[in-house]
Amino acid sequence: MRVWFHERFLESYARDPAAEAGRLDTMLAAARAGHELAVPDPAGEEDILRVHTRRHFEEIRRERRVFPVAMLAAGGAVAAAEDALAGRSAFALVRPPGHHASPDSCWGFCFFNNVAVALARLLYRGAIGGAFVLDFDLHHGDGTENAFDAEPRVQYAHPEAPDRAAFLDCARQALAGASPYDLLAVSAGFDRFADDWGGMLALEDYRALGRLARDEARRRCAGRRFAVLEGGYNHDRLGDCLAAFLEGFDDER
């Protein structure tokens, strides 16, 4: 399994929890333990404009500290999606996150919608006929849903439930009930962790979510799947969460 990461993701590019110093240290250590790291190129302007308006693109471009890192984050998602298309599972360990970035607006520490940019590129090329997005972040990915609101080829699911068992069952039902698709994308937010903002899921639950995604992708789309980091703010425990998820998600573990 390949993990896409760039040293610039460690920069403090903004004043928010997703850009704090040290936020990726434990995740990077977990990724290096048994996984190949690769360095992405920035996404192209044309990639961003398939999802976002020109006005939004230019607004982010004026944010000189944010813009280059946001372009690299989108590029990491693109690279992970290309790996998945080639039959190799991949994870984009990127910052800033993206699932709250809509075509003409953004909030929640997001600027460009990394997952949407990656999927829109593959759809534009005709490389896939459809995709399914499983978003298990604590917060609903309104940006991803808005990006594909008029695109029936992309299905989006954000499970919600009052406890761990019900949450996993909700995720399982969402995956099992989807219409046919060619690629599975996961918006992997770890802020629902018991020691994070959401206060719910255990490490074994993230391992189970990884297995669910892996097994469903094998059943539905020849195993083609990738995941992109979204939320997660207990920096001391993020590495544990990522390691658990990758253990379930990765064919090689």
N, C-alpha and C positions, 0 to 999 in steps of 0.2 A: 504494500500500500504506500502511496506517495502522499506526503504532506507538503502543501505549497505555503511558503513563508518567505518574507523579505525582512531584512533588518530594519527597514524604515517603519515597519509596523510597531516597533518599540518606541518610536518618537512620541513625545507629548505634543501632539499637533493641535489640541484643543483643551479647554477647561471643562472636562466632564469625566465621569468614572471610567468610560471606555478608553480614555486617553491618558490615564494616570501612569506614572512611571512604575515599572515592575508588574504591570497587569498581566503580561503574557509569560512571565518568567517560568512559572511552574508548568504551564501548558507546553512551552517550548521544550522543557526538560522531558516531559512525557512523550512528546512527538519524536524526540531524538532517540528514545529508548525503543529500538526495534523497528523504526520506520525510516524510509528514505525521505530526506528533505530536498526540495527543489525550489528554485527562485523564479517567481513569475515575472513577466513583463507587464507594463501597464496596459490596461484596456485601451482600445483605440477610441477616438472621439465618435466615430460612427457606431461603435458598440453601445456607448452611453446613449446616443441619440435615438436608438431603436426603442428605448424605454422612457427616457426623460426628454422634456421639452428643451428647446434651445435656450429659453429664458432661465430655466433651472440650471442647466449646464454652465451658462455664463456666470450665474450668481455664485456657484461653487468655485468656479475658476478664479474668481476674485479673492477667494480665501486662500492666500498664498501658502500658508502652512498646511492647510487641509487638502487642497486639490491634488498634489502629487501622490500623497498617501492614499487618498480615496480612489484615484485611478489605478494604483497598484492593487488595492483591495479588490476592485472589480476584476482586474487582470488575474488575480489569484483564483477567483471563482470561475473565470473563463477557463483557466488551465485545468482546474479540477474537473470541470464538465467535459473537457476534451479527453482527459484520462478516462472518465467514465464511458464516454462514447466508444473508446478503443477497448473497453472491457476490463479496465483496471480501476478498482475503487480508489477514491481520493478524498482528501480533506483539505479545505482551504483555511489555514490558520491566519486569519486576516483581521486587521483593524484599519479603518472603522467598520462597524457592522453595517447592515443595509436594509433590513426588512421593514423599517419605518420610512423608507424613502419612496414616495409616490412619484408619478411622472412629472408633477410640477411643484412639489413641495417635499419637505423632509422634517423629521423631528426625532427625539429619542436617541441622540448620538449618531444618527445615520446621515449619509449625504447622497450616495448613489446606491441603488438597490443591486447588490452584488449577485444574488441568485437570479433575479429577473434579467439582468444584463447577460449572464451566461446562457440562460435558456432562450432568450430572444435571439441571440446570435445563432444558436443551433437551429432554431425554427426558421430563421431567415435563410440559412444555407440549405434548408431541406434535409438536414442531417437526421432530424427526428420528426415524427408526426404528432407527438404529444408528450407531455410530461406531467408528473405528479409531484407536488411540493408538500412535504410533511414538516410542519413548523412546530417544534415542541418547546420553544421559548416561553417564558412566563407571560409575555405580552403578545397580543395578536399582531401578526405582521400585516397591518393595514396597507403598507406600501406595496407589498407583493400582490395582495389581493386586488388593489387598485390598478396595478400595472397590467394585470391580465383580466380585468373585468369584462372586456369585450373580446377575449381570446378563448374560445371554447376548447382549444387544444391543451390548455394548461389548467389542471385542477389543483386547488389549494385546500389544505386542512390544517386547522389549529385546534388540537384536542383541548378540552376543558373538563375538569372533574374535581370533586371535593376531596379525593384522597388518592393515594398511590395506586391501589389496585384498580380503581375506576379509571384513573388516567391512562394506565397501560391498556386497559380494555378499550377505551375510547380511541386510542391511537391504533390499536389492532383493527378495530371496526372500520376506521377511516381508510386504512390501507386496503383491507379486504373488499371494501365496497366501491372502490374506485373503478371508473371506466378504463378500458385498455389504454396503456401508455407505453412509450419507448424508453423512458429515462426517469429515474427517481432522484429527486433533489431533497436534501434535508437541511432546513434552517435549524442549526444546532445551537440553541441558547441554553445555558446552564444556570440561569438565575432562578429556576424552580427548585434547585437543590435545597436540601434540608437546612444547610448552613449558609444559604444565600437569601435573597429577598423573598423568594416564594415559599421557603420553609416546608417543602413537601417531599421531593423525590430523594431516594437513597442512591448510593453508587450502583447498587445492583440493578436499579431501575434504568439507569443510563446504559448499562450493559445490555439489559433486555431491549431497550429501544434500538440499540445498534443491531441486535440480532433480528428484531422484527423487520427493520429496514432491509437488512441483508437478505433474509429469507424471502421477503415479499418481492424484492428486486430479482432474485433468482427465479421466482415463480412467474413473474410478469414480464420481465424485460431483459432476459439473459444476464442478469446480475448487474446491469449498468446502473450505477449509483454514485453520487458524490454528496458531500456535506460541506457546509460553510458555517463558520462560527458567527453567532449573533450575540446574545447577551451573556452575562455572567460576571459577577462583581466581587465575589469573595476570592481575591487573588491567591490566597494561600491554598485554597482547595480546588481551584479550576483545573490544575494538572491531574488531580485524582479523578475528576469528572470526565475529562477528556480521555484519560487512559481507559476508564471503564467503558465509555462509548466505543472507542476504537477497537477494544477487545471483541465486542459483539459485531461491529460493522465490517471488520477486516477479514477477508478470506484467508489471509496468511497467518492469522493468530489462532 
